[in-house]
Amino acid sequence: MIRVLVIAASPLARAGLEELLKKRKVRTAGSVSSLEAAQALLEETPAEVVLVDATGEGVKRVVEEVAESNWAWEVPLLLVAGELAPGDAYAALRAGVRAVLPSELLPEQLLAALEAVAAGLVVMHPADVDGALAEVRSSGRPLRDLVEPLTRREREVLQMVAAGSGNKEIAAKLGISEHTVKFHVAAILGKLGAESRTEAVALGIRRGLVML
């Protein structure tokens, strides 16, 4: 069974989510009130998924914190939000969030989403899919020639990023350090002209650098 770390600003919300997960026989790695606290806890207590309850909070602020920390790429993150404005779901995915779901979802749906995210999948509510696709189409731009081609190792790393692997997993598979993986990822973003790992994967697919 997967191990989940819960993040929620409200103590009542944290207690409620922990109890819900316990009844579904899902192990918890603890619960904290902020992303910063979660990052510190994860260094001591591993988790397969991080569940963030942003109900009542500004989704954009939470997404900005995730994007700035960049650690959502290390551990799959599922975001539950009260209300999503047009473009919020796409912005969250660009920041590295693996799932964006409304707060009114059923417990069974939450459990299914947690398992899907832990398996490396991306999960969205059907109501947000059309908006996210529209954002992708509107953000598309003509491909420019690469200033410098990706090396064989960089192509390997990009393929693993596309498969949903975090830096630790990539480092273990390739037998290199996490620092080296971060260096390769930064080089990939620079060469492709991407602002995020999600955009790098999208550009890699368009260029034929990523096999689906």
N, C-alpha and C positions, 0 to 999 in steps of 0.2 A: 504494500500500500504506500502511496505517495506521502511525503512529509511536507507540510505546508506552514509557512510563516505568515502570520496575520498582521496587517497594518491597518489601524483605524484610529482616528483622533479621539473618538468617544470611547471611554472605558466600557460603557454598556454595549456598544457595537462590537468591541473586541470580545467581550464575554459571550455575547450572543453567537458570534461566528465560531468561537472555540467550542461552544456547546453543540452547535449544529454539526460541526465536523466530527466531534466526538461521537455523536449518535450515529453518524455514517461510518464510524470506525476508520476515520482519517486521522493520522498522527499529526500533531502540531509541533512545530519547532519553537513555539513561543508566540507572543503577541506584543507589539510595540505601537507607539503613537505616531512615529514619523519614519520617513525613508532613511534619514540619517541614522536613527537608532537601529533600524533594520540592517543597514550595511555593517554596523559594528557587530551585531548579533550573529550575522551570517558567517563572520570570520571564526566564530567559536562553535556554532551549531548549524550544520549544513541543512539545506532544504531543497526540495525538488521544484517547488513553486512558491512564489510570493503572492499572497492575496491582499490587494489594496482596496479598502472600502473608502471611496471618496464621496460618499453620499453627504450632501450638505456642504461640501467644499467646492472650490473652483476647480473644475477639471483641468483647465488650461494651466493653472499654477502647478498642479500635481504633475502634469505631463512635462512642464518645463523643468521641474526638479529631477524627473527621471532622465530627461535628455541631458541635463548638465552633469549628472552623476555618471551616466553611461554604464552603470552596473546592471541595468536590466538585461544587458546582453549576456551577463554571467549566469543569472538565474531567471527562468521564465517568470514573467509578471502578469497577473490577471487583475484588471482594473474594473471595479464595480462603481458605477456612477448614477446619481439621481437623475440628472438631465444632461443630454448631450446636444450641443449646438452643431449645426452643419459643419463638417470638417474636423470635429473633435476626435472622432474615431480614427481618421486617417493620420492626424497629427500624433496620436498616441502610438499608432503602429510605426510611424517614422522614428519615434523616440525609442523604440525597442520593446514596447508593450506587446505581449502575445495575444491578449484577449481583452475586449472591451464589451461590457455587458451592462444592461440596466439593472437597477436595484430591485425591481419587482420580479426578477427571475425566481423560479421555483428551486427548492433545495436540490432536487434531482438534476436540474439543469446546471446548477453550480458545480455539483460533483462531476458531471460529465465534462464540463468545460475544464475543470482542474486536471482531469485525467488526460484530456486532449492536449492541453498546453504542456503537461509533463512529457507527453510523447513527441513534442516538437511541432505541434500543429498551431495554426493561428485561428482564433475563434472570434466571430462577430455576430451580433444580433442581426437577423434578416433586415430589420428596419434601417440599419446603418450601412448595409452593403452597397446600395445604389449610390449613396452619398460619397462613400470612400472611392468607388470606381470613378465617379465624376471628378473627384480631386486628382486621381491618378491621370486621367485623360487630360485635364486642364494643365497639369504640371509637366506634361510631356514636352520635350524640346528636341530639335534636330541633334543627332549625334555628331560630335566633332572628332576629328582624328586625334588619337592619343599622342600626347607629346612623347611618351615613353611606354612601350608595351609592358604588360605584366609579366613578371618572371614565372617560371614553372611553379615555384613555391607559392607565389602570390595567387596564382590560379587555383592551387590546391586549397589554400586558405579561404578564398572566395567561395569555392564550391562547398566547403564545410560551413561557412557562414550562411549560405543559402539553405543548407539542410537544418539550420537552427542551432548549430553547435556554438557554445560559448567559448571564451578564450581558454579556460581550464581544460575543457574537453579537446579542443584543437591542439593545445600544447601536448596533452597526453598521447593523442593519436600520432602526432608527428615527431614526438620525442624531442621537443624543443621547449624553451622556457616561455612563461606567459608574457614576459617582457618582449621576447622576440615576436610572439604572436601579435601583440599590440603594435609593434613596429611595422609588421607586414600589413595589418589592417589600415594603419595610418597611410602607408604607401599606396594601398589600393584605393582608398578614398581620394587621395591626391591625384593619382593618375586618371581615375575615372571622372573626377570633378564632382564627386558625390558629397553630400552633407551628412549622410548617415549610412549605417550599414544596410538598412532597408533599401535606400536609393542605390547604393552600390550594387546590391543584388539585382535590382530592376535593370540597371544599366548593363550589368554583366549578362543578363538574359538577352537583352536587345542586341548586344554585341556578339552573342554566341559563345561567351566565355563560361557560361554556367549551363550545365546539363540538367534538364528537368526529368 
